[in-house]
Amino acid sequence: MLDASLTQGTPARAFLRDSLGATLVVDGQARSVGDRLVLRVALIDAKTGTYLDTLTVERARRDSARWGEDLAPELAYKLRRALGRQRELHPALQDTRSSLAASYVAEARDARDLAEELAALPGDAEGASADNALRRADSLLRLAQRFDGQWLRPLLDRGWVQRDMIARAGAPDRQRVMVDSFLPTVDSVLGRDSALAEAWELRGTLYAARMWSFADPRKDSVALAQAERSLRLAVQYDSTRAKAWAQLSDVAYARGDLVEAVRTAQRALRTDAFMEVAEPVMVQLLYTELVLGNYDQAAYWLGRYRLIRPGDWRVTQAELTLLRYDVSHPPDTAQAWALVAQLDSMDPGGRVTTAYSAYNPIYRRVAAAYVSLRAGRVDVARRELLWARAAVRRSPDTTLAHDFAYDEAHLLWRLGDTAQAETVLRRLFRERPRAAEFAARDALYRGIPLPAVPPRAE
């Protein structure tokens, strides 16, 4: 990073542009605000002096000994992402002769970025604002289409906006309807350019959104096959597409090939120069290694994840999950329940919108209950099991029963209530047959005899 004194003013930018051939300049400034250090970094167009993006990183001054450890990786991560956005956006805007269309596409990108930031925050208002930002992005892209109907960029970007909306839709039925409604648009893009890697990636990503519906294993399998075929074509046409490799890892995980899931996730990281998918891929590697029972590797990816997302509640929840899974170390009940308390303050009531947001507060206590059980606290495990059952019954979200059943059965088995555990699993496997496939390879269920999956009624 260049020192602020070198980049301030037009002469300095002209020197960097003309003598060094720089097209982008990074400018930084650090200042104290109370007991915190605020580092602000700007990405500047060397030709025009326009501020393209700004990044802010904060740390408590008392943590100055650790700034080199964790501030630099977080800043590098954010800076590489910002550079990637600019690298992707500016060439794309050259493909249209309509300045209005280009302007609307750029505005839509900003709206998508805002939605991503808002979606990571707890609170109903923030979630609603994220939804509004996505709707605004879609409207802007529709306007761009009106001013340049031949330009594929607005169509592709609408597909990515649709993907974000699908991820926030929650209910599997609604997700399937949204996927099916946009797939013809993607196919129309491929009809105009059948070798367009991004379009194949988008098609595969949309199909992948259907593969976890659990509604009908046969339909899920069709969606899985379509997702894999499209994504493999994407990386065939462009092997540097990190997002396609990352999605292929998720597909491999879904069909039970965990070794392939790890391999393709690592390929995604190797091709991810601008950290587009670093966070979800590290999470994928972390949880895949947990399921495989490779706890040292899981801890490694947790450490990498923590460096780029310090203070994020999902990192804390991953720490709790590692405590739950890793039976190679003595159970640390004090740490487990401290993490539960921390999570409850960071994400009260599961208000951050994720695929399992409403279940997260229940999951945390069940996970800590198993750590307590390993320490011999049967009373704590039974108390938390009763609390979790009551919470699921009270919730208007009917999907919680399926999410909870997987964890409930595990805890019941470990408590010795094998008959009750079998009853819960039989019902779960009947309603979600693919849950049986997952349990069969999950280290959490290692050593537990699983009931057979009942034949599905035709």
Buried (B, 14 or more C-beta within 10 A) or exposed (E): EEEBEEBEEEEBBEBBBEEEEBEBBBBBEEEEEEEEBBBBBBBBBBEEEEEBBEBEBEBEEEEEEEBEEBBEBBBBBBBBBBBBBBBEBBEBBEBBEBEEBBBBBBBBBBBBBBBEEBBBBBBEEBBEBBBBBBBBBBBBBEBBBEBBEEBBBBBBBBBBBBBBBBBBBBEBEEBBEBBEEBBEBBEEBBEEEEEBBBBBBBBBBBBBBBBBBBEEBEEBBBBBBBBBBBBBBBBEBBEEBBBBBBBBBBBBBBBEBBEBBBBBBEBBBEBBEBBBBBBBBBBBBBBBBBBBBBBEBBBBBBEBBBBBBBEBBBBBBBBBBBBBBBBEEEBBBEBBBBBBEBBBEBBEEBBBBBBEBBBBBBBBBBBBBBBBBBBEBEEBBBBBBEBBBEBBEEBEBEBBBBBBBBBBBBBBBBBEBEEBBBBBBBBBBBEBBBBBBBBEBBBBBEEBEBBEBEEEEE
